[in-house]
């Protein structure tokens, strides 16, 4: 997946990129420098105050994968998370008008 995002970045310098991340380690600074994501979407255990601060310093928003159980929510909320964003995706879309789908990029 990262290779595909890097190919998009190299082809379209102004592409708006969201980086989903499933690794237990954060991405390297070199990768973030080259990719320049607008949004970072890691697995929730990776999120802590340091990671949020580092991503915000890059001008990058942070949202986590869905927290599946109530007892898992506490650590995420303590790091600046907003509880209203941890709803099932279908409800979130219905309540806010958000929709899923690919972002169009110039050809």
C-alpha positions in Angstrom: 0.0 0.0 0.0 2.8 2.5 0.9 4.4 1.9 -2.5 1.2 2.9 -4.2 0.8 6.0 -2.1 4.4 7.0 -2.9 3.8 6.5 -6.6 0.8 8.8 -6.3 2.9 11.4 -4.5 5.6 11.3 -7.1 3.1 11.6 -9.9 0.9 14.3 -8.3 2.7 16.6 -5.9 -0.6 18.1 -4.7 -2.5 14.9 -4.1 -4.3 14.7 -0.8 -3.1 11.5 0.9 -4.4 9.7 3.9 -2.0 7.1 5.4 -3.6 4.1 7.1 -1.1 2.3 9.3 -1.3 -1.2 10.7 2.3 -1.7 11.9 3.0 -1.7 15.6 5.8 0.9 15.0 5.1 4.4 13.6 6.3 5.3 10.1 9.8 6.7 9.7 10.4 10.4 9.4 11.9 9.7 5.9 8.7 8.1 4.8 6.5 10.9 6.2 8.8 13.5 4.6 8.4 11.9 1.2 4.7 11.0 1.4 3.5 14.2 3.2 0.2 12.7 4.3 -2.7 15.0 5.2 -4.2 12.4 7.5 -2.6 9.6 9.6 -4.9 6.7 10.5 -3.0 4.2 12.7 -4.2 1.2 14.7 -5.3 2.8 18.0 -2.7 1.2 20.4 0.0 3.2 18.5 -1.6 6.5 19.4 -0.2 8.4 22.3 0.3 12.1 23.1 3.8 12.1 21.5 2.6 10.6 18.2 -0.3 13.1 18.0 2.0 16.0 18.8 4.5 14.9 16.1 1.9 14.4 13.5 0.2 17.7 14.3 3.6 19.4 14.1 3.8 18.1 10.5 0.3 19.6 9.8 -1.1 16.1 9.6 -4.5 15.2 11.2 -4.8 12.0 13.2 -7.7 9.6 13.5 -7.6 6.0 14.7 -9.0 2.8 13.6 -12.3 2.0 15.4 -11.9 1.1 19.0 -13.9 -2.2 19.3 -14.6 -2.5 23.0 -15.4 0.1 25.8 -12.5 -1.0 27.9 -10.1 -0.1 25.0 -11.5 3.4 24.7 -9.8 4.9 27.8 -6.2 5.0 26.5 -7.3 6.6 23.2 -9.5 9.2 24.9 -6.6 10.2 27.3 -4.5 11.1 24.3 -6.7 13.9 23.0 -9.2 11.6 21.2 -12.8 12.7 20.8 -15.4 10.2 21.9 -17.9 11.1 19.3 -15.5 9.9 16.6 -15.5 6.4 18.0 -19.0 5.4 16.8 -19.7 2.7 14.2 -18.9 4.0 10.7 -22.4 3.6 9.5 -23.8 5.7 12.2 -21.1 8.4 11.8 -21.9 8.7 8.1 -25.6 8.9 8.8 -25.2 11.6 11.5 -22.7 13.7 9.7 -23.3 13.2 6.0 -19.8 11.8 5.5 -19.5 9.1 2.9 -16.9 6.6 1.9 -15.2 6.4 -1.5 -12.0 7.1 -3.3 -10.7 10.7 -3.7 -10.4 11.7 -7.3 -6.9 12.8 -8.4 -6.0 14.7 -11.6 -5.0 12.6 -14.6 
